[in-house]
Amino acid sequence: MHLKLIQSHVLGVLLLVSLSACSGGGDTPTPSATASPASPAEGLWTGITNTNDRTVTGVVLDDGGYWFLYSAVGDPSLIAGVVQGDSTSQNGALTSSNATDFSVERGTPLVLKATVDGTYTMKQSLDGTIVYPNNAPPRDTFTTTYDRDYELAPDINAVAGTYTGPVAAGENVSVAVSSAGDIIGHSITGPPATQCTFSGLFKPRAHGNVFDVTITFGPQDTCSNKNATVTGVGFFHAGKLYSAALNSDKTNGVVFIGTKP
């Protein structure tokens, strides 16, 4: 969306309470730290932008981090970018002050900062508005619904295979994921045809049907992420592999939606 989207997922609120560790000699037991509850907006979310006909597919993780991939206008098969950030959700309201809209729609990555305000009903719906500084581009709204596939255990054997798909205008990717979670692939840009290689790892997360992803790019001058390592998430949904990863300062990365031939 010239607002790139964001979707969320809901697994429920988890409150993990650790047992207190006792010291010897009759000292008063010192309670261990209590883990933070999971985000109530956690989940896999799918939907649309309400103003420019883009599809949105993404996840809100248990720690409130989110990754929402959005399509080109009117073409759900062509990835246009990802909106990524951290969120706080409580009592049906979700907010994010550090959204990054990473767009690959024009070939050269365009990075915009934004904020997100939304409303959610756990495991049902997540709707919101993304706002850019100085209204450039204008704010946009999105509507998404919860997908219970998020509640399945992440299965690398189901994900394993070779996927192809476009990652930007004039650039196509082939990536193979092994049953051990290893990633190897390359992108072709052109004409004239030039190649960038990369490798990495898919690792199942402890919460949700999502994988943590690490990708390191090759030394070719044709790699916009030359020699860099990016981190993000990947998930398998409706027969497609969705993945997005950014570098540490969120100035470059990769966004991919692929299908098996």
ChimeraX commands (.cxc) that place a marker at each C-alpha (Angstrom):
marker #1 position 0.00,0.00,0.00 radius 0.5
marker #1 position 1.83,3.09,-0.52 radius 0.5
marker #1 position 1.23,2.27,2.82 radius 0.5
marker #1 position 2.69,-1.09,3.12 radius 0.5
marker #1 position 0.71,-3.34,5.25 radius 0.5
marker #1 position 0.69,-4.99,8.40 radius 0.5
marker #1 position -1.14,-7.99,9.57 radius 0.5
marker #1 position -1.47,-9.54,12.91 radius 0.5
marker #1 position -1.99,-12.83,14.55 radius 0.5
marker #1 position -3.50,-14.03,17.74 radius 0.5
marker #1 position -2.52,-16.96,19.84 radius 0.5
marker #1 position -3.94,-15.76,23.09 radius 0.5
marker #1 position -2.46,-14.25,26.20 radius 0.5
marker #1 position 0.23,-16.37,27.80 radius 0.5
marker #1 position 1.47,-15.54,31.25 radius 0.5
marker #1 position 4.45,-17.65,32.17 radius 0.5
marker #1 position 5.29,-17.67,35.85 radius 0.5
marker #1 position 8.63,-19.14,36.86 radius 0.5
marker #1 position 9.13,-20.98,40.13 radius 0.5
marker #1 position 11.00,-19.06,42.74 radius 0.5
marker #1 position 14.58,-20.09,43.28 radius 0.5
marker #1 position 15.42,-20.77,46.89 radius 0.5
marker #1 position 18.77,-19.95,48.43 radius 0.5
marker #1 position 20.26,-22.00,51.18 radius 0.5
marker #1 position 20.68,-21.19,54.87 radius 0.5
marker #1 position 17.05,-20.31,55.47 radius 0.5
marker #1 position 17.19,-17.12,53.44 radius 0.5
marker #1 position 13.95,-15.76,52.07 radius 0.5
marker #1 position 13.35,-17.22,48.57 radius 0.5
marker #1 position 13.96,-14.74,45.77 radius 0.5
marker #1 position 11.28,-14.98,43.08 radius 0.5
marker #1 position 12.55,-15.30,39.54 radius 0.5
marker #1 position 11.47,-12.84,36.87 radius 0.5
marker #1 position 8.05,-13.32,35.33 radius 0.5
marker #1 position 7.95,-13.51,31.55 radius 0.5
marker #1 position 5.98,-10.86,29.74 radius 0.5
marker #1 position 2.59,-12.00,28.41 radius 0.5
marker #1 position 2.25,-12.66,24.71 radius 0.5
marker #1 position 0.77,-9.96,22.52 radius 0.5
marker #1 position -3.03,-10.38,22.44 radius 0.5
marker #1 position -2.92,-9.31,18.77 radius 0.5
marker #1 position -0.59,-12.19,17.93 radius 0.5
marker #1 position -1.43,-14.18,14.84 radius 0.5
marker #1 position -1.47,-14.60,11.08 radius 0.5
marker #1 position -3.58,-11.96,9.37 radius 0.5
marker #1 position -4.77,-11.65,5.78 radius 0.5
marker #1 position -6.73,-8.88,4.11 radius 0.5
marker #1 position -6.63,-5.77,1.95 radius 0.5
marker #1 position -5.88,-2.08,1.99 radius 0.5
marker #1 position -9.05,-0.10,1.79 radius 0.5
marker #1 position -7.92,2.66,-0.57 radius 0.5
marker #1 position -5.64,1.21,-3.22 radius 0.5
marker #1 position -6.55,-2.44,-3.82 radius 0.5
marker #1 position -3.52,-4.19,-2.35 radius 0.5
marker #1 position -3.55,-7.53,-0.55 radius 0.5
marker #1 position -1.88,-7.83,2.83 radius 0.5
marker #1 position -0.51,-10.96,4.49 radius 0.5
marker #1 position 1.49,-10.87,7.69 radius 0.5
marker #1 position 2.14,-11.85,11.26 radius 0.5
marker #1 position 2.09,-10.24,14.66 radius 0.5
marker #1 position 4.53,-12.20,16.81 radius 0.5
marker #1 position 4.17,-13.08,20.50 radius 0.5
marker #1 position 6.61,-10.26,21.41 radius 0.5
marker #1 position 4.55,-7.66,19.50 radius 0.5
marker #1 position 6.90,-7.48,16.51 radius 0.5
marker #1 position 5.10,-7.54,13.18 radius 0.5
marker #1 position 5.84,-8.13,9.50 radius 0.5
marker #1 position 3.14,-7.32,6.93 radius 0.5
marker #1 position 3.84,-8.02,3.28 radius 0.5
marker #1 position 1.75,-6.16,0.73 radius 0.5
marker #1 position 1.20,-6.65,-2.97 radius 0.5
marker #1 position 1.31,-4.36,-5.96 radius 0.5
marker #1 position -1.91,-2.50,-6.68 radius 0.5
marker #1 position -4.41,-4.89,-8.25 radius 0.5
marker #1 position -1.89,-7.77,-8.52 radius 0.5
marker #1 position -1.69,-10.08,-5.46 radius 0.5
marker #1 position 0.98,-12.21,-7.17 radius 0.5
marker #1 position 3.54,-9.37,-7.22 radius 0.5
marker #1 position 5.19,-8.36,-3.95 radius 0.5
marker #1 position 5.57,-4.62,-3.40 radius 0.5
marker #1 position 7.00,-4.35,0.11 radius 0.5
marker #1 position 6.72,-4.98,3.83 radius 0.5
marker #1 position 5.75,-2.91,6.85 radius 0.5
marker #1 position 7.73,-3.92,9.93 radius 0.5
marker #1 position 7.95,-2.69,13.50 radius 0.5
marker #1 position 7.12,-3.26,17.15 radius 0.5
marker #1 position 3.66,-2.91,18.61 radius 0.5
marker #1 position 1.81,-2.68,21.89 radius 0.5
marker #1 position -1.69,-4.13,22.09 radius 0.5
marker #1 position -4.14,-3.92,24.97 radius 0.5
marker #1 position -7.90,-3.81,25.44 radius 0.5
marker #1 position -8.58,-4.02,21.72 radius 0.5
marker #1 position -6.19,-1.24,20.66 radius 0.5
marker #1 position -2.85,-1.70,18.86 radius 0.5
marker #1 position -0.23,1.02,18.45 radius 0.5
marker #1 position 3.19,1.20,16.84 radius 0.5
marker #1 position 5.47,4.25,16.79 radius 0.5
marker #1 position 8.39,2.73,14.84 radius 0.5
marker #1 position 6.93,1.26,11.66 radius 0.5
marker #1 position 9.27,0.94,8.67 radius 0.5
marker #1 position 7.69,0.71,5.24 radius 0.5
marker #1 position 10.26,-1.05,3.02 radius 0.5
marker #1 position 9.05,-0.80,-0.58 radius 0.5
marker #1 position 10.59,-2.58,-3.56 radius 0.5
marker #1 position 7.85,-1.53,-5.95 radius 0.5
marker #1 position 10.10,0.67,-8.07 radius 0.5
marker #1 position 13.08,-1.67,-8.09 radius 0.5
marker #1 position 15.32,0.47,-5.90 radius 0.5
marker #1 position 14.27,0.08,-2.24 radius 0.5
marker #1 position 12.35,3.01,-0.76 radius 0.5
marker #1 position 12.32,3.22,3.05 radius 0.5
marker #1 position 9.69,5.31,4.83 radius 0.5
marker #1 position 9.01,5.75,8.54 radius 0.5
marker #1 position 5.45,5.64,9.82 radius 0.5
marker #1 position 3.16,5.03,12.78 radius 0.5
marker #1 position 0.30,2.57,13.04 radius 0.5
marker #1 position -2.91,2.74,15.06 radius 0.5
marker #1 position -5.34,-0.16,14.97 radius 0.5
marker #1 position -8.11,-2.08,16.64 radius 0.5
marker #1 position -8.36,-5.84,17.05 radius 0.5
marker #1 position -10.57,-8.61,18.29 radius 0.5
marker #1 position -8.46,-11.57,19.38 radius 0.5
marker #1 position -8.37,-14.33,16.77 radius 0.5
marker #1 position -10.96,-12.52,14.66 radius 0.5
marker #1 position -9.99,-9.19,13.13 radius 0.5
marker #1 position -7.24,-6.57,12.99 radius 0.5
marker #1 position -7.86,-3.22,11.30 radius 0.5
marker #1 position -5.79,-0.08,11.31 radius 0.5
marker #1 position -4.36,3.08,9.82 radius 0.5
marker #1 position -0.78,3.74,8.82 radius 0.5
marker #1 position 0.35,7.35,8.92 radius 0.5
marker #1 position 3.47,8.81,7.29 radius 0.5
marker #1 position 5.18,12.03,8.39 radius 0.5
marker #1 position 3.86,15.09,6.55 radius 0.5
marker #1 position 1.23,12.87,4.88 radius 0.5
marker #1 position 3.67,11.82,2.18 radius 0.5
marker #1 position 2.43,9.39,1.04 radius 0.5
marker #1 position -1.09,9.87,2.42 radius 0.5
marker #1 position -2.28,7.70,5.27 radius 0.5
marker #1 position -3.97,4.42,4.38 radius 0.5
marker #1 position -6.22,1.95,6.12 radius 0.5
marker #1 position -6.31,-1.83,6.10 radius 0.5
marker #1 position -8.70,-4.60,7.10 radius 0.5
marker #1 position -7.55,-8.13,7.98 radius 0.5
marker #1 position -8.95,-11.32,9.44 radius 0.5
marker #1 position -7.31,-13.99,11.56 radius 0.5
marker #1 position -6.07,-17.26,10.03 radius 0.5
marker #1 position -5.94,-20.29,12.31 radius 0.5
marker #1 position -3.01,-21.73,10.38 radius 0.5
marker #1 position -0.95,-19.69,12.83 radius 0.5
marker #1 position -1.87,-22.18,15.56 radius 0.5
marker #1 position -0.22,-25.11,13.75 radius 0.5
marker #1 position 3.29,-26.17,14.72 radius 0.5
marker #1 position 5.90,-24.88,12.24 radius 0.5
marker #1 position 6.87,-27.85,10.02 radius 0.5
marker #1 position 10.08,-27.43,8.06 radius 0.5
marker #1 position 9.31,-30.59,6.09 radius 0.5
marker #1 position 6.14,-28.95,4.76 radius 0.5
marker #1 position 8.08,-25.83,3.82 radius 0.5
marker #1 position 11.05,-27.65,2.25 radius 0.5
marker #1 position 11.28,-27.31,-1.53 radius 0.5
marker #1 position 12.27,-24.91,-4.28 radius 0.5
marker #1 position 10.34,-21.68,-4.75 radius 0.5
marker #1 position 10.38,-19.05,-7.48 radius 0.5
marker #1 position 8.90,-15.61,-7.62 radius 0.5
marker #1 position 9.52,-11.91,-8.28 radius 0.5
marker #1 position 11.04,-9.74,-5.56 radius 0.5
marker #1 position 11.03,-6.44,-7.46 radius 0.5
marker #1 position 10.43,-5.04,-10.92 radius 0.5
marker #1 position 12.66,-6.99,-13.28 radius 0.5
marker #1 position 14.12,-9.24,-10.57 radius 0.5
marker #1 position 13.20,-12.89,-10.03 radius 0.5
marker #1 position 14.37,-15.27,-7.32 radius 0.5
marker #1 position 14.80,-19.02,-7.00 radius 0.5
marker #1 position 15.31,-20.26,-3.44 radius 0.5
marker #1 position 15.62,-23.80,-2.09 radius 0.5
marker #1 position 14.77,-24.64,1.53 radius 0.5
marker #1 position 16.06,-28.01,2.82 radius 0.5
marker #1 position 14.40,-30.22,5.43 radius 0.5
marker #1 position 17.18,-29.09,7.78 radius 0.5
marker #1 position 16.17,-25.45,7.29 radius 0.5
marker #1 position 19.14,-24.46,5.12 radius 0.5
marker #1 position 18.51,-21.82,2.45 radius 0.5
marker #1 position 20.36,-21.38,-0.81 radius 0.5
marker #1 position 19.30,-19.32,-3.78 radius 0.5
marker #1 position 19.92,-16.65,-6.35 radius 0.5
marker #1 position 18.21,-13.75,-8.02 radius 0.5
marker #1 position 18.33,-12.80,-11.67 radius 0.5
marker #1 position 17.99,-9.17,-12.76 radius 0.5
marker #1 position 17.95,-7.87,-16.26 radius 0.5
marker #1 position 18.23,-7.51,-19.11 radius 0.5
marker #1 position 21.13,-7.80,-19.33 radius 0.5
marker #1 position 20.95,-10.79,-16.97 radius 0.5
marker #1 position 22.95,-10.42,-13.74 radius 0.5
marker #1 position 22.97,-12.73,-10.74 radius 0.5
marker #1 position 23.16,-12.36,-6.95 radius 0.5
marker #1 position 23.61,-15.42,-4.72 radius 0.5
marker #1 position 22.60,-15.87,-1.08 radius 0.5
marker #1 position 22.38,-18.50,1.65 radius 0.5
marker #1 position 20.80,-18.72,5.08 radius 0.5
marker #1 position 18.67,-20.56,7.59 radius 0.5
marker #1 position 15.02,-21.11,8.53 radius 0.5
marker #1 position 14.53,-21.78,12.26 radius 0.5
marker #1 position 11.10,-22.54,13.84 radius 0.5
marker #1 position 9.93,-20.02,16.43 radius 0.5
marker #1 position 8.70,-21.14,19.84 radius 0.5
marker #1 position 5.36,-19.35,19.32 radius 0.5
marker #1 position 3.22,-19.64,16.21 radius 0.5
marker #1 position 3.56,-21.19,12.79 radius 0.5
marker #1 position 6.44,-18.88,11.85 radius 0.5
marker #1 position 10.17,-19.24,11.19 radius 0.5
marker #1 position 13.00,-16.91,12.09 radius 0.5
marker #1 position 15.03,-16.26,8.92 radius 0.5
marker #1 position 18.69,-15.29,8.46 radius 0.5
marker #1 position 20.07,-14.59,4.97 radius 0.5
marker #1 position 23.62,-13.67,3.95 radius 0.5
marker #1 position 24.19,-12.26,0.46 radius 0.5
marker #1 position 27.09,-12.99,-1.86 radius 0.5
marker #1 position 29.97,-10.72,-2.86 radius 0.5
marker #1 position 28.62,-9.89,-6.31 radius 0.5
marker #1 position 28.37,-6.20,-7.14 radius 0.5
marker #1 position 24.89,-6.97,-8.45 radius 0.5
marker #1 position 23.70,-7.69,-4.88 radius 0.5
marker #1 position 22.18,-4.56,-3.36 radius 0.5
marker #1 position 22.82,-6.29,-0.02 radius 0.5
marker #1 position 26.38,-7.23,-1.01 radius 0.5
marker #1 position 28.08,-9.31,1.74 radius 0.5
marker #1 position 25.38,-8.24,4.23 radius 0.5
marker #1 position 23.31,-10.39,6.59 radius 0.5
marker #1 position 19.61,-9.63,7.08 radius 0.5
marker #1 position 17.15,-11.14,9.56 radius 0.5
marker #1 position 13.40,-11.51,9.57 radius 0.5
marker #1 position 10.60,-14.06,9.35 radius 0.5
marker #1 position 9.15,-16.62,6.97 radius 0.5
marker #1 position 5.83,-18.46,6.92 radius 0.5
marker #1 position 4.00,-20.82,4.62 radius 0.5
marker #1 position 0.42,-19.88,3.76 radius 0.5
marker #1 position -2.05,-20.99,1.10 radius 0.5
marker #1 position 0.65,-22.80,-0.89 radius 0.5
marker #1 position 3.05,-19.86,-0.90 radius 0.5
marker #1 position 6.23,-19.06,0.97 radius 0.5
marker #1 position 6.26,-15.54,2.43 radius 0.5
marker #1 position 9.50,-14.09,3.73 radius 0.5
marker #1 position 10.92,-10.69,4.60 radius 0.5
marker #1 position 14.21,-9.71,6.21 radius 0.5
marker #1 position 15.96,-6.39,6.88 radius 0.5
marker #1 position 19.42,-5.29,7.94 radius 0.5
marker #1 position 20.02,-3.94,11.44 radius 0.5
marker #1 position 19.30,-0.30,10.57 radius 0.5
marker #1 position 16.37,-1.19,8.29 radius 0.5
marker #1 position 17.83,0.52,5.24 radius 0.5
marker #1 position 17.98,-2.56,3.02 radius 0.5
marker #1 position 16.71,-6.11,2.88 radius 0.5
marker #1 position 14.58,-8.51,0.89 radius 0.5
marker #1 position 10.86,-9.29,0.50 radius 0.5
marker #1 position 9.71,-12.46,-1.22 radius 0.5
marker #1 position 6.57,-14.41,-2.06 radius 0.5
marker #1 position 7.30,-17.65,-3.88 radius 0.5
marker #1 position 5.52,-20.72,-5.18 radius 0.5
marker #1 position 6.75,-24.21,-5.98 radius 0.5
marker #1 position 6.96,-24.90,-9.74 radius 0.5
marker link #1:1,2 radius 0.2
marker link #1:2,3 radius 0.2
marker link #1:3,4 radius 0.2
marker link #1:4,5 radius 0.2
marker link #1:5,6 radius 0.2
marker link #1:6,7 radius 0.2
marker link #1:7,8 radius 0.2
marker link #1:8,9 radius 0.2
marker link #1:9,10 radius 0.2
marker link #1:10,11 radius 0.2
marker link #1:11,12 radius 0.2
marker link #1:12,13 radius 0.2
marker link #1:13,14 radius 0.2
marker link #1:14,15 radius 0.2
marker link #1:15,16 radius 0.2
marker link #1:16,17 radius 0.2
marker link #1:17,18 radius 0.2
marker link #1:18,19 radius 0.2
marker link #1:19,20 radius 0.2
marker link #1:20,21 radius 0.2
marker link #1:21,22 radius 0.2
marker link #1:22,23 radius 0.2
marker link #1:23,24 radius 0.2
marker link #1:24,25 radius 0.2
marker link #1:25,26 radius 0.2
marker link #1:26,27 radius 0.2
marker link #1:27,28 radius 0.2
marker link #1:28,29 radius 0.2
marker link #1:29,30 radius 0.2
marker link #1:30,31 radius 0.2
marker link #1:31,32 radius 0.2
marker link #1:32,33 radius 0.2
marker link #1:33,34 radius 0.2
marker link #1:34,35 radius 0.2
marker link #1:35,36 radius 0.2
marker link #1:36,37 radius 0.2
marker link #1:37,38 radius 0.2
marker link #1:38,39 radius 0.2
marker link #1:39,40 radius 0.2
marker link #1:40,41 radius 0.2
marker link #1:41,42 radius 0.2
marker link #1:42,43 radius 0.2
marker link #1:43,44 radius 0.2
marker link #1:44,45 radius 0.2
marker link #1:45,46 radius 0.2
marker link #1:46,47 radius 0.2
marker link #1:47,48 radius 0.2
marker link #1:48,49 radius 0.2
marker link #1:49,50 radius 0.2
marker link #1:50,51 radius 0.2
marker link #1:51,52 radius 0.2
marker link #1:52,53 radius 0.2
marker link #1:53,54 radius 0.2
marker link #1:54,55 radius 0.2
marker link #1:55,56 radius 0.2
marker link #1:56,57 radius 0.2
marker link #1:57,58 radius 0.2
marker link #1:58,59 radius 0.2
marker link #1:59,60 radius 0.2
marker link #1:60,61 radius 0.2
marker link #1:61,62 radius 0.2
marker link #1:62,63 radius 0.2
marker link #1:63,64 radius 0.2
marker link #1:64,65 radius 0.2
marker link #1:65,66 radius 0.2
marker link #1:66,67 radius 0.2
marker link #1:67,68 radius 0.2
marker link #1:68,69 radius 0.2
marker link #1:69,70 radius 0.2
marker link #1:70,71 radius 0.2
marker link #1:71,72 radius 0.2
marker link #1:72,73 radius 0.2
marker link #1:73,74 radius 0.2
marker link #1:74,75 radius 0.2
marker link #1:75,76 radius 0.2
marker link #1:76,77 radius 0.2
marker link #1:77,78 radius 0.2
marker link #1:78,79 radius 0.2
marker link #1:79,80 radius 0.2
marker link #1:80,81 radius 0.2
marker link #1:81,82 radius 0.2
marker link #1:82,83 radius 0.2
marker link #1:83,84 radius 0.2
marker link #1:84,85 radius 0.2
marker link #1:85,86 radius 0.2
marker link #1:86,87 radius 0.2
marker link #1:87,88 radius 0.2
marker link #1:88,89 radius 0.2
marker link #1:89,90 radius 0.2
marker link #1:90,91 radius 0.2
marker link #1:91,92 radius 0.2
marker link #1:92,93 radius 0.2
marker link #1:93,94 radius 0.2
marker link #1:94,95 radius 0.2
marker link #1:95,96 radius 0.2
marker link #1:96,97 radius 0.2
marker link #1:97,98 radius 0.2
marker link #1:98,99 radius 0.2
marker link #1:99,100 radius 0.2
marker link #1:100,101 radius 0.2
marker link #1:101,102 radius 0.2
marker link #1:102,103 radius 0.2
marker link #1:103,104 radius 0.2
marker link #1:104,105 radius 0.2
marker link #1:105,106 radius 0.2
marker link #1:106,107 radius 0.2
marker link #1:107,108 radius 0.2
marker link #1:108,109 radius 0.2
marker link #1:109,110 radius 0.2
marker link #1:110,111 radius 0.2
marker link #1:111,112 radius 0.2
marker link #1:112,113 radius 0.2
marker link #1:113,114 radius 0.2
marker link #1:114,115 radius 0.2
marker link #1:115,116 radius 0.2
marker link #1:116,117 radius 0.2
marker link #1:117,118 radius 0.2
marker link #1:118,119 radius 0.2
marker link #1:119,120 radius 0.2
marker link #1:120,121 radius 0.2
marker link #1:121,122 radius 0.2
marker link #1:122,123 radius 0.2
marker link #1:123,124 radius 0.2
marker link #1:124,125 radius 0.2
marker link #1:125,126 radius 0.2
marker link #1:126,127 radius 0.2
marker link #1:127,128 radius 0.2
marker link #1:128,129 radius 0.2
marker link #1:129,130 radius 0.2
marker link #1:130,131 radius 0.2
marker link #1:131,132 radius 0.2
marker link #1:132,133 radius 0.2
marker link #1:133,134 radius 0.2
marker link #1:134,135 radius 0.2
marker link #1:135,136 radius 0.2
marker link #1:136,137 radius 0.2
marker link #1:137,138 radius 0.2
marker link #1:138,139 radius 0.2
marker link #1:139,140 radius 0.2
marker link #1:140,141 radius 0.2
marker link #1:141,142 radius 0.2
marker link #1:142,143 radius 0.2
marker link #1:143,144 radius 0.2
marker link #1:144,145 radius 0.2
marker link #1:145,146 radius 0.2
marker link #1:146,147 radius 0.2
marker link #1:147,148 radius 0.2
marker link #1:148,149 radius 0.2
marker link #1:149,150 radius 0.2
marker link #1:150,151 radius 0.2
marker link #1:151,152 radius 0.2
marker link #1:152,153 radius 0.2
marker link #1:153,154 radius 0.2
marker link #1:154,155 radius 0.2
marker link #1:155,156 radius 0.2
marker link #1:156,157 radius 0.2
marker link #1:157,158 radius 0.2
marker link #1:158,159 radius 0.2
marker link #1:159,160 radius 0.2
marker link #1:160,161 radius 0.2
marker link #1:161,162 radius 0.2
marker link #1:162,163 radius 0.2
marker link #1:163,164 radius 0.2
marker link #1:164,165 radius 0.2
marker link #1:165,166 radius 0.2
marker link #1:166,167 radius 0.2
marker link #1:167,168 radius 0.2
marker link #1:168,169 radius 0.2
marker link #1:169,170 radius 0.2
marker link #1:170,171 radius 0.2
marker link #1:171,172 radius 0.2
marker link #1:172,173 radius 0.2
marker link #1:173,174 radius 0.2
marker link #1:174,175 radius 0.2
marker link #1:175,176 radius 0.2
marker link #1:176,177 radius 0.2
marker link #1:177,178 radius 0.2
marker link #1:178,179 radius 0.2
marker link #1:179,180 radius 0.2
marker link #1:180,181 radius 0.2
marker link #1:181,182 radius 0.2
marker link #1:182,183 radius 0.2
marker link #1:183,184 radius 0.2
marker link #1:184,185 radius 0.2
marker link #1:185,186 radius 0.2
marker link #1:186,187 radius 0.2
marker link #1:187,188 radius 0.2
marker link #1:188,189 radius 0.2
marker link #1:189,190 radius 0.2
marker link #1:190,191 radius 0.2
marker link #1:191,192 radius 0.2
marker link #1:192,193 radius 0.2
marker link #1:193,194 radius 0.2
marker link #1:194,195 radius 0.2
marker link #1:195,196 radius 0.2
marker link #1:196,197 radius 0.2
marker link #1:197,198 radius 0.2
marker link #1:198,199 radius 0.2
marker link #1:199,200 radius 0.2
marker link #1:200,201 radius 0.2
marker link #1:201,202 radius 0.2
marker link #1:202,203 radius 0.2
marker link #1:203,204 radius 0.2
marker link #1:204,205 radius 0.2
marker link #1:205,206 radius 0.2
marker link #1:206,207 radius 0.2
marker link #1:207,208 radius 0.2
marker link #1:208,209 radius 0.2
marker link #1:209,210 radius 0.2
marker link #1:210,211 radius 0.2
marker link #1:211,212 radius 0.2
marker link #1:212,213 radius 0.2
marker link #1:213,214 radius 0.2
marker link #1:214,215 radius 0.2
marker link #1:215,216 radius 0.2
marker link #1:216,217 radius 0.2
marker link #1:217,218 radius 0.2
marker link #1:218,219 radius 0.2
marker link #1:219,220 radius 0.2
marker link #1:220,221 radius 0.2
marker link #1:221,222 radius 0.2
marker link #1:222,223 radius 0.2
marker link #1:223,224 radius 0.2
marker link #1:224,225 radius 0.2
marker link #1:225,226 radius 0.2
marker link #1:226,227 radius 0.2
marker link #1:227,228 radius 0.2
marker link #1:228,229 radius 0.2
marker link #1:229,230 radius 0.2
marker link #1:230,231 radius 0.2
marker link #1:231,232 radius 0.2
marker link #1:232,233 radius 0.2
marker link #1:233,234 radius 0.2
marker link #1:234,235 radius 0.2
marker link #1:235,236 radius 0.2
marker link #1:236,237 radius 0.2
marker link #1:237,238 radius 0.2
marker link #1:238,239 radius 0.2
marker link #1:239,240 radius 0.2
marker link #1:240,241 radius 0.2
marker link #1:241,242 radius 0.2
marker link #1:242,243 radius 0.2
marker link #1:243,244 radius 0.2
marker link #1:244,245 radius 0.2
marker link #1:245,246 radius 0.2
marker link #1:246,247 radius 0.2
marker link #1:247,248 radius 0.2
marker link #1:248,249 radius 0.2
marker link #1:249,250 radius 0.2
marker link #1:250,251 radius 0.2
marker link #1:251,252 radius 0.2
marker link #1:252,253 radius 0.2
marker link #1:253,254 radius 0.2
marker link #1:254,255 radius 0.2
marker link #1:255,256 radius 0.2
marker link #1:256,257 radius 0.2
marker link #1:257,258 radius 0.2
marker link #1:258,259 radius 0.2
marker link #1:259,260 radius 0.2
marker link #1:260,261 radius 0.2
view
